[in-house]
Amino acid sequence: MSIRKDLTLRIDEIISETPDTKTFRFYLPPGEQLDFLPGQFVSLVMMVPDASGEPRKRSRAFSIASSPTETRYLDLTVKINMGGEMTPYLLYHAQVGEEVRVKGPKGTFTFQEGMGERLLLIAGGSGIVPSMCLLRYLVAKDLPVRARLLYAAKTPEDLIFRKDLDAMAAAHPRIRIDYTITKPQGTGWTGRTGRIDEPLLREVLNESSYDLVYLCGPPPMVEHLVTHLLALGYPPERIKTEKWV
Ligand SMILES: Cc1cc2nc3c(=O)[nH]c(=O)nc-3n(C[C@H](O)[C@H](O)[C@H](O)COP(=O)(O)OP(=O)(O)OC[C@H]3O[C@@H](n4cnc5c(N)ncnc54)[C@H](O)[C@@H]3O)c2cc1C
């Protein structure tokens, strides 16, 4: 069972993932741990300067990107939300050594051993983060679970974790990854293009059936695909969703 905690942690590493996304790594103090399930999120609480430069306490939700099996550190992978308060601060100003509070874990967009042996993971943009956590967990535990990931991003350089995902798929035959690029013009991308939509979903579900479908990304994408999954006869209890603004 995951026990909710309120931890004070330091940003120990900042890793650039894409032009607008960074991973913040927090090493856990000796003897401290955060028990969570793959797919859960935490609230990140920190002081963020407002327009006049006055520090204000802000709290935002971020999924955990590292696997629950990784007990040394916790990774949060953050994509900038232009016009927002916390993510521009994190991307442009936050420094190694800065203290934050991390409250959690929270959320039911989760996987546990025994829930299913064939998983379809559908991610749009930064919605890849909980799927990455889940894939890292399946690999770390060497679970007999097949997972197929459909991941949409605007351009190839917006594919977060691409190197890690490619390495994972190459090393683990139970993992299959399909990217689709929605704005391929001028990028030289020769792979699949377009959104994850009903025809693609139908194509994927015609090839195989799944015990559970996980959907995470912009609300319109998630809602659109849930409608089609229900129309195709997938019962609601086999569809897990997380919508981010
Ligand atoms: C469960 C969950 C997990 C998540 N996990 C992740 C993750 O792993 N990685 C990730 O990158 N994101 C994640 N998110 C999304 C993340 O929480 C948001 O990107 C974040 O809250 C945006 O924070 P912000 O302070 O930058 O923007 P906010 O200040 O919250 O603003 C959000 C948007 O609202 C607009 N806005 C703000 N104020 C106004 C106003 N007065 N009028 C009109 N518009 C306004 C802004 O322009 C901005 O586009 C997750 C969200 C949820 C719910």
The ligand as an SDF file (V2000), in Angstrom:
LIG
                    3D

 53 58  0  0  0  0  0  0  0  0999 V2000
   -2.5390   14.1860  -12.4000 C   0  0  0  0  0  0  0  0  0  0  0  0
   -1.6880   15.1210  -13.2310 C   0  0  0  0  0  0  0  0  0  0  0  0
   -0.3930   14.7480  -13.5530 C   0  0  0  0  0  0  0  0  0  0  0  0
    0.4100   15.5960  -14.3200 C   0  0  0  0  0  0  0  0  0  0  0  0
    1.6850   15.2140  -14.6450 N   0  0  0  0  0  0  0  0  0  0  0  0
    2.4560   16.0200  -15.4040 C   0  0  0  0  0  0  0  0  0  0  0  0
    3.7860   15.6320  -15.7760 C   0  0  0  0  0  0  0  0  0  0  0  0
    4.2880   14.5630  -15.4070 O   0  0  0  0  0  0  0  0  0  0  0  0
    4.4970   16.4810  -16.5490 N   0  0  0  0  0  0  0  0  0  0  0  0
    3.9850   17.6840  -16.9830 C   0  0  0  0  0  0  0  0  0  0  0  0
    4.6960   18.4220  -17.6790 O   0  0  0  0  0  0  0  0  0  0  0  0
    2.7290   18.0660  -16.6510 N   0  0  0  0  0  0  0  0  0  0  0  0
    1.9680   17.2760  -15.8640 C   0  0  0  0  0  0  0  0  0  0  0  0
    0.7060   17.6660  -15.5170 N   0  0  0  0  0  0  0  0  0  0  0  0
    0.2450   18.9710  -15.9450 C   0  0  0  0  0  0  0  0  0  0  0  0
    0.8080   20.0020  -14.9850 C   0  0  0  0  0  0  0  0  0  0  0  0
    0.2710   19.8580  -13.6980 O   0  0  0  0  0  0  0  0  0  0  0  0
    0.4760   21.3570  -15.6000 C   0  0  0  0  0  0  0  0  0  0  0  0
    1.2740   21.5490  -16.7440 O   0  0  0  0  0  0  0  0  0  0  0  0
    0.7840   22.3770  -14.6540 C   0  0  0  0  0  0  0  0  0  0  0  0
   -0.2130   22.3220  -13.6600 O   0  0  0  0  0  0  0  0  0  0  0  0
    0.8310   23.7370  -15.3120 C   0  0  0  0  0  0  0  0  0  0  0  0
    1.3230   24.4970  -14.2940 O   0  0  0  0  0  0  0  0  0  0  0  0
    1.6990   25.9810  -14.4800 P   0  0  0  0  0  0  0  0  0  0  0  0
    1.8000   26.5510  -13.0940 O   0  0  0  0  0  0  0  0  0  0  0  0
    2.8570   26.1630  -15.3840 O   0  0  0  0  0  0  0  0  0  0  0  0
    0.4540   26.5800  -15.2420 O   0  0  0  0  0  0  0  0  0  0  0  0
   -0.8270   27.2450  -14.5530 P   0  0  0  0  0  0  0  0  0  0  0  0
   -0.4440   28.5190  -13.8580 O   0  0  0  0  0  0  0  0  0  0  0  0
   -1.5390   26.2360  -13.7450 O   0  0  0  0  0  0  0  0  0  0  0  0
   -1.6460   27.6180  -15.8420 O   0  0  0  0  0  0  0  0  0  0  0  0
   -2.1590   26.5730  -16.6590 C   0  0  0  0  0  0  0  0  0  0  0  0
   -2.7190   27.1690  -17.9270 C   0  0  0  0  0  0  0  0  0  0  0  0
   -3.7870   28.0440  -17.6010 O   0  0  0  0  0  0  0  0  0  0  0  0
   -3.5720   29.2900  -18.2080 C   0  0  0  0  0  0  0  0  0  0  0  0
   -3.9830   30.3330  -17.2480 N   0  0  0  0  0  0  0  0  0  0  0  0
   -3.4590   30.5740  -16.0270 C   0  0  0  0  0  0  0  0  0  0  0  0
   -4.0900   31.5810  -15.4460 N   0  0  0  0  0  0  0  0  0  0  0  0
   -5.0380   32.0020  -16.3100 C   0  0  0  0  0  0  0  0  0  0  0  0
   -6.0210   33.0060  -16.2900 C   0  0  0  0  0  0  0  0  0  0  0  0
   -6.1750   33.8090  -15.2490 N   0  0  0  0  0  0  0  0  0  0  0  0
   -6.8250   33.1080  -17.3620 N   0  0  0  0  0  0  0  0  0  0  0  0
   -6.7070   32.3110  -18.4280 C   0  0  0  0  0  0  0  0  0  0  0  0
   -5.7970   31.3380  -18.5110 N   0  0  0  0  0  0  0  0  0  0  0  0
   -4.9780   31.1960  -17.4650 C   0  0  0  0  0  0  0  0  0  0  0  0
   -2.0980   29.4040  -18.4880 C   0  0  0  0  0  0  0  0  0  0  0  0
   -1.8730   30.1950  -19.6300 O   0  0  0  0  0  0  0  0  0  0  0  0
   -1.6980   27.9920  -18.6990 C   0  0  0  0  0  0  0  0  0  0  0  0
   -1.7810   27.6420  -20.0590 O   0  0  0  0  0  0  0  0  0  0  0  0
   -0.1090   16.8370  -14.7610 C   0  0  0  0  0  0  0  0  0  0  0  0
   -1.4160   17.2020  -14.4310 C   0  0  0  0  0  0  0  0  0  0  0  0
   -2.1890   16.3670  -13.6700 C   0  0  0  0  0  0  0  0  0  0  0  0
   -3.5950   16.7920  -13.3270 C   0  0  0  0  0  0  0  0  0  0  0  0
  1  2  1  0
  2  3  1  0
  2 52  2  0
  3  4  2  0
  4  5  1  0
  4 50  1  0
  5  6  2  0
  6  7  1  0
  6 13  1  0
  7  8  2  0
  7  9  1  0
  9 10  1  0
 10 11  2  0
 10 12  1  0
 12 13  2  0
 13 14  1  0
 14 15  1  0
 14 50  1  0
 15 16  1  0
 16 17  1  0
 16 18  1  0
 18 19  1  0
 18 20  1  0
 20 21  1  0
 20 22  1  0
 22 23  1  0
 23 24  1  0
 24 25  2  0
 24 26  1  0
 24 27  1  0
 27 28  1  0
 28 29  2  0
 28 30  1  0
 28 31  1  0
 31 32  1  0
 32 33  1  0
 33 34  1  0
 33 48  1  0
 34 35  1  0
 35 36  1  0
 35 46  1  0
 36 37  1  0
 36 45  1  0
 37 38  2  0
 38 39  1  0
 39 40  1  0
 39 45  2  0
 40 41  1  0
 40 42  2  0
 42 43  1  0
 43 44  2  0
 44 45  1  0
 46 47  1  0
 46 48  1  0
 48 49  1  0
 50 51  2  0
 51 52  1  0
 52 53  1  0
M  END
$$$$
